[in-house]
Amino acid sequence: MLTSSVTSLAQNNLWIKSKNGSFKRKFAEKHSTLASEIKAMVKEHGHIELGTYTIDQVYGGMKGMIGMVTETSKLDPEEGIRFRGYSIPELRALLPRGSGGENLPEGIFYLLLTGDLPTEEDAREVSNAWARRSHVPKHVF
């Protein structure tokens, strides 16, 4: 269901659109490939149990439990949160920065959606798309 909704957004230009469409195209390509892989995996291995859990684990913060499949982040009890495999200190060093020297939120957004570290141009493309959509009509308020 989510897969078809995201695909529909991308196809109907309700997603981020830029002059050259590189972000939208990259996201759609990666999503399509991943959706096909997941569908095949579930069809072939859907019957396999992943584990047995105790009430202590559930009420103890789900430590060591697989509670959800996500490609965007992982909460490691020892290392802390990682986004697409990168720790927060690594991302602070690798993501594009704005004029004030701080990392741009557009960079982490790009990374989470595509799985790729963005270039400054990629982050600028997302920023421009957000700016074009920033006006909220008066009738909404």
Secondary structure, DSSP 8 states (H G I E B T S, - for coil): -HHHHHHHHHHTT-S---SS-HHHHHHHHHHHHHHHHHHHHHHHHTT-------HHHHHTT-TT------SSEEEETTTEEEETTEEHHHHHHHS-B-TTSSB-HHHHHHHHHHSS---HHHHHHHHHHHHHT----GGG-
